[in-house]
Amino acid sequence: MNILVLLKQVQKSEEVRLKEDFSIDRSRGKQELNPADKSALLAASELRQKLGGQITCITMGPESAKAVLYEGAMYGADRLIHICDPAFAGSDTLATSRILARAIERAGLPDIILCGRRTIDGETGQVGPQLAARLHYSCISNVTSVEKAEVSSIHIRRLLEDRIHTLSGRLPLVLCMCESNILSQLPTLKQIRMASSIVIERISNQELKLSSKEYGKGGSPTQVRSVQTRMQGLRNTRFISNLEDMTVQICHRIQKQEEEET
């Protein structure tokens, strides 16, 4: 089985800093592998143990992002690809999915793609599904575990709002993994030693040949106009069971707010 894992280097959540244009300043703070991507990496390693095959890890980012590829190698990745081009800076999720899709097509389409369901620096959860749509793969999000793996299908458990849902999907498939606090395995000493010997393939737009309207700020329709700090603490809440009373209360609240603004 040809398995591909998407990894992203992120700043630790308490150290995220923004630039004046509200993009993330990646030059400061401690970096780490995105927690949900770590779950994807572990799931890929378990899949390969059951079915054999090859694991390819891809990351997109500056020079420092190579660290997460070496972490991928420690968990058994055979091939490491680093998408690195200053022109890609400022890419939103849509542009990022374009870049990743082109790189994956260039590397060879895998049987299954595993990634985190979200990153702690963006929290959008959009790249996995967007990538699946571009590659015409099925997509399952909020995956907590892979229960059974076969050559042509995968049986998984996924997290819903009120329960754990068990289902199966036919390959090719994108699985967006949940964060896991359970470290099911640690790299062996042999894997750690071998990781540094794997040559990282570096690719830029010179190889991908995307137009300037497909990446960076020029290819990113998303615009962040403001950022607000979420306030923690208790809120005044009223539970109204009657629909008519609820409608009246909402109308009164809207009217009061309009009066305060004027």
C-alpha positions in Angstrom: 0.0 0.0 0.0 1.2 3.5 -0.9 0.6 5.7 2.1 1.1 9.5 2.2 1.1 11.6 5.4 0.8 15.4 5.5 2.8 17.0 8.3 2.9 20.6 9.4 5.3 22.4 11.7 3.3 24.8 13.9 4.1 27.1 16.8 3.1 26.0 20.2 -0.3 27.4 20.8 0.8 29.7 23.7 3.5 31.2 21.5 1.5 32.1 18.3 2.2 35.6 17.2 0.6 37.5 14.3 2.1 40.0 11.9 0.4 43.3 11.0 -1.5 41.7 8.2 -2.8 39.0 10.7 -0.7 36.3 9.1 1.3 34.0 11.5 4.8 35.1 12.3 6.6 31.8 11.9 10.1 33.2 12.7 9.4 33.4 16.4 8.5 30.9 19.1 9.1 27.2 19.6 8.0 24.9 16.8 6.5 21.4 17.0 4.7 18.8 14.9 1.0 19.6 14.8 -0.6 17.2 17.3 -3.3 15.8 15.0 -0.6 15.2 12.3 1.2 13.1 14.9 -1.9 10.9 15.1 -1.9 10.6 11.3 1.7 9.6 11.4 1.1 6.9 14.0 -1.9 5.6 12.1 0.2 5.4 8.9 2.9 3.4 10.7 0.3 0.9 12.0 -1.2 0.6 8.5 2.1 -0.2 7.0 2.7 -2.8 9.6 -0.5 -4.6 8.7 -0.4 -4.2 4.9 3.2 -3.4 4.0 4.1 -0.8 1.4 5.7 2.6 1.6 5.1 5.8 3.6 5.8 9.2 2.1 5.7 12.3 4.3 5.2 15.8 2.8 5.4 19.1 4.5 5.1 22.7 3.2 7.0 25.5 5.0 10.3 27.3 5.6 13.7 25.6 6.2 12.8 24.8 9.8 9.9 22.6 8.6 12.4 19.9 7.8 12.4 18.9 11.4 8.9 17.4 11.2 10.0 15.3 8.2 12.8 13.8 10.2 10.2 13.0 12.9 8.2 11.3 10.2 11.3 9.3 9.3 11.7 8.2 12.9 8.3 6.5 12.6 9.2 4.7 9.5 8.7 7.0 6.5 10.6 5.9 3.5 10.3 9.1 1.4 10.4 12.7 2.6 9.3 15.7 0.5 9.7 19.3 1.5 7.7 21.9 -0.4 9.7 25.1 0.2 9.3 28.4 -1.8 9.2 31.9 -0.4 6.6 32.7 -3.0 4.1 30.3 -1.2 4.1 32.5 1.9 0.7 33.8 2.8 -1.2 31.0 1.1 -4.6 30.4 2.6 -6.2 26.9 2.8 -7.4 27.1 -0.8 -4.0 28.0 -2.2 -2.4 25.4 0.1 -4.6 22.7 -1.2 -3.6 23.6 -4.8 0.1 23.4 -4.0 -0.2 20.1 -2.1 -2.4 18.5 -4.8 0.2 19.4 -7.5 3.0 18.1 -5.4 1.2 14.8 -4.7 0.4 14.3 -8.3 4.1 14.9 -9.1 5.2 12.4 -6.4 2.7 9.8 -7.5 -0.9 9.4 -6.3 -1.1 7.2 -3.2 -3.7 4.7 -2.1 -4.5 6.6 1.1 -3.7 10.1 2.5 -3.6 10.7 6.2 -3.5 14.2 7.8 -4.6 16.0 10.9 -8.2 17.2 11.0 -7.0 20.7 11.9 -3.9 22.6 12.9 -3.5 24.4 16.2 -2.4 27.6 14.4 -5.3 27.9 12.0 -8.1 25.6 13.3 -9.9 25.7 10.0 -10.1 22.0 9.2 -10.3 22.8 5.5 -7.1 21.6 3.8 -7.9 17.8 4.1 -11.3 18.0 2.5 -10.2 20.6 -0.1 -7.3 18.3 -1.1 -9.6 15.3 -1.4 -11.9 17.3 -3.7 -9.0 18.3 -5.9 -7.7 14.7 -6.2 -11.2 13.2 -6.5 -10.7 11.1 -3.4 -13.3 10.3 -0.8 -12.8 12.0 2.6 -13.6 11.0 6.1 -13.0 13.5 8.9 -12.7 13.4 12.7 -11.2 9.9 12.5 -10.2 8.5 15.9 -8.8 5.1 14.9 -8.4 2.7 12.1 -10.1 -0.6 13.2 -9.4 -2.8 10.1 -7.4 -2.3 7.0 -7.8 -4.2 3.7 -6.2 -3.8 0.3 -9.2 -1.9 -1.1 -11.0 -0.6 1.9 -10.5 0.9 5.4 -12.8 0.4 8.5 -12.5 3.4 10.9 -14.1 5.0 14.0 -14.9 8.7 13.8 -16.0 11.2 16.4 -19.4 12.8 16.1 -21.0 15.3 18.4 -22.9 12.7 20.4 -21.3 9.4 19.7 -18.5 7.4 18.0 -19.5 6.3 14.5 -18.1 3.2 12.8 -17.9 3.1 9.1 -15.8 1.9 6.1 -14.5 3.6 3.0 -13.1 2.4 -0.3 -9.7 3.5 -1.5 -8.4 6.0 -2.6 -9.3 7.9 0.5 -8.3 10.9 2.7 -8.5 10.4 6.4 -8.4 13.5 8.7 -7.3 12.3 12.1 -8.3 13.6 15.5 -5.6 14.5 18.1 -4.7 11.6 20.3 -3.2 11.7 23.8 -2.2 8.0 23.6 1.2 7.4 22.3 0.8 3.9 20.9 4.4 3.4 19.9 7.8 5.1 20.2 10.5 5.0 17.5 13.2 2.4 17.9 16.9 3.3 18.2 17.5 1.9 14.7 14.7 4.1 13.3 16.1 7.2 15.0 19.6 6.5 13.5 18.2 5.8 10.0 16.0 8.9 10.0 19.0 11.3 9.5 20.3 9.3 6.6 17.1 9.8 4.4 17.6 12.4 1.8 14.8 15.1 1.8 13.5 15.9 -1.7 13.0 19.6 -1.9 10.6 21.1 -4.5 9.6 24.6 -5.3 7.3 26.2 -7.8 10.0 25.7 -10.4 9.0 22.1 -10.4 5.3 22.5 -9.7 4.8 25.3 -12.3 1.7 26.9 -10.7 0.7 30.4 -11.9 1.0 33.4 -9.6 -2.8 33.5 -9.2 -2.7 30.0 -7.6 -0.5 30.5 -4.6 0.5 33.1 -2.0 -1.6 36.1 -1.3 -2.4 36.5 -5.0 -4.1 33.1 -5.0 -5.7 33.4 -1.6 -9.3 34.8 -1.6 -9.4 34.6 2.2 -8.8 37.9 3.9 -8.5 38.3 7.7 -9.8 41.8 8.6 -9.5 41.5 12.4 -8.6 39.2 15.2 -10.2 39.2 18.6 -9.1 37.5 21.8 -11.7 35.0 23.1 -12.7 35.9 26.6 -12.9 33.1 29.1 -15.4 32.9 31.9 -19.1 32.4 32.7 -21.8 33.9 30.5 -25.3 34.9 31.6 -27.6 32.3 30.0 -31.3 31.9 30.0 -33.1 28.7 28.9 -36.4 29.3 27.2 -38.4 26.3 26.2 -41.4 28.1 24.6 -40.7 29.1 20.9 -43.0 32.2 21.1 -41.3 33.5 24.2 -37.9 32.9 22.6 -38.9 34.9 19.6 -40.1 37.8 21.7 -36.9 37.8 23.8 -34.7 37.8 20.7 -36.6 40.7 19.1 -36.3 42.7 22.3 -32.5 42.0 22.5 -32.0 43.1 18.9 -34.1 46.3 19.4 -32.1 47.1 22.6 -28.8 46.6 20.8 -29.9 48.9 17.9 -30.9 51.6 20.4 -27.6 51.4 22.1 -25.7 51.7 18.8 -27.6 54.8 17.8 
